[in-house]
Amino acid sequence: MLRIKDMREDKELKQQEVADFLNISQTNYSKYELGKINIPNHTLKKLALFFDTSTDYLLGLTDEIKPYPRSKN
Protein backbone atom coordinates (compact mmCIF):
# COMPACT_ATOMS: atom_id res chain seq x y z
CA MET A 1 0.00 0.00 0.00
CA LEU A 2 1.36 3.39 -0.96
CA ARG A 3 1.45 6.00 1.77
CA ILE A 4 1.84 9.10 -0.37
CA LYS A 5 -1.76 10.17 0.13
CA ASP A 6 -1.41 10.00 3.92
CA MET A 7 1.88 11.89 3.80
CA ARG A 8 0.37 14.59 1.58
CA GLU A 9 -2.69 14.97 3.79
CA ASP A 10 -0.54 15.12 6.94
CA LYS A 11 1.21 18.14 5.42
CA GLU A 12 -2.16 19.61 4.38
CA LEU A 13 -1.14 19.75 0.74
CA LYS A 14 -3.32 19.48 -2.32
CA GLN A 15 -2.54 16.96 -5.04
CA GLN A 16 -1.76 19.83 -7.39
CA GLU A 17 0.95 21.15 -5.06
CA VAL A 18 2.78 17.83 -5.01
CA ALA A 19 2.24 17.38 -8.74
CA ASP A 20 3.77 20.82 -9.34
CA PHE A 21 6.82 19.84 -7.27
CA LEU A 22 7.19 16.68 -9.36
CA ASN A 23 6.52 18.59 -12.59
CA ILE A 24 3.69 16.25 -13.57
CA SER A 25 -0.05 16.67 -14.03
CA GLN A 26 -2.42 16.44 -11.08
CA THR A 27 -4.17 13.62 -12.95
CA ASN A 28 -1.01 11.51 -13.06
CA TYR A 29 -0.27 12.24 -9.41
CA SER A 30 -3.80 11.13 -8.51
CA LYS A 31 -3.17 7.87 -10.37
CA TYR A 32 -0.04 7.35 -8.25
CA GLU A 33 -2.08 7.77 -5.06
CA LEU A 34 -4.74 5.38 -6.29
CA GLY A 35 -2.17 2.81 -7.40
CA LYS A 36 -3.45 2.92 -10.97
CA ILE A 37 0.02 3.52 -12.41
CA ASN A 38 3.46 2.68 -11.05
CA ILE A 39 5.63 5.48 -9.75
CA PRO A 40 8.95 5.68 -11.61
CA ASN A 41 11.97 5.17 -9.35
CA HIS A 42 13.28 8.70 -9.83
CA THR A 43 9.87 10.11 -8.87
CA LEU A 44 9.61 7.86 -5.83
CA LYS A 45 13.01 9.12 -4.68
CA LYS A 46 11.88 12.73 -5.12
CA LEU A 47 8.74 12.00 -3.08
CA ALA A 48 10.78 10.45 -0.27
CA LEU A 49 13.02 13.52 -0.14
CA PHE A 50 10.00 15.84 -0.33
CA PHE A 51 8.21 14.08 2.53
CA ASP A 52 11.46 13.52 4.48
CA THR A 53 11.04 9.77 4.71
CA SER A 54 12.32 6.63 2.99
CA THR A 55 11.09 5.00 -0.17
CA ASP A 56 10.52 1.85 1.90
CA TYR A 57 8.11 3.76 4.13
CA LEU A 58 6.23 5.18 1.14
CA LEU A 59 5.93 1.68 -0.33
CA GLY A 60 4.70 0.21 2.96
CA LEU A 61 7.76 -2.00 3.46
CA THR A 62 8.53 -0.51 6.88
CA ASP A 63 6.62 1.35 9.56
CA GLU A 64 9.66 3.50 10.39
CA ILE A 65 8.83 6.96 9.07
CA LYS A 66 12.25 8.41 9.85
CA PRO A 67 14.44 8.44 6.73
CA TYR A 68 17.67 6.51 6.51
CA PRO A 69 20.87 8.46 7.16
CA ARG A 70 21.99 10.19 3.98
CA SER A 71 24.95 8.91 2.03
CA LYS A 72 28.07 11.10 2.06
CA ASN A 73 28.42 10.69 -1.73
N, C-alpha and C positions, 0 to 999 in steps of 0.2 A: 504494500500500500504506500503510495506516495504521500508525503507529508507537506508538500509545498503549499497546499491550500491553507492548512492549519498555521504554517509559519507566516504566510501572507496576512491572514486574518489577525494573528497575534500582534502584528506590527501595524494593524489598521490601515492596510494598503488596499487599493483597488487593483483588479487584474491589469488594467491599463497601465498603471504605474510600474508594475513589474515587467510587463511586456515592453514598455518604453526602455527600461534599463537593459533588457535583453536585445533590444532592437528587432523585435518581432511584432506581429499583429496580436491584438487582444484575443482574437479568435483562436490562433494557434496556442497561445498561452492557456486559454481555457481548455483546449484539448489535452494539454499536458496535465492539468489538474484533474481532469476526468479520466485520465489514462487511456484516451482514445488514440493517441500517437505517442511514440517513444521520444524521450528527451535525448537529444544528441549529447555525447559525453562532454563536449566543450561547454554546452549550455548548462548541464548539470553542475559542472565545476563552478561556473559563474553564479549559479543559484546558491550553492553552498557558501561561497565567499560573501555574497550579498546578505544571506541570512545568518552568517557567522556560525555555521555548523559544518558537519561533514556530509559528504555524499552518501555515506552509509546511513546516516540518520534520515536524510531525505528519502532514501529508498526503503526505509523501514527495516534495515538490517541490524540496527542497534537502537537501544533506547537512550543512549548517551547523547545528549544534545550538544554538549561542549565539543568544539572542533578539535581535531588532532593538532599537536604542535606543528607549526609550519617548518618546512624544510629550509635549510640555510642556503640552498642553491637558488 
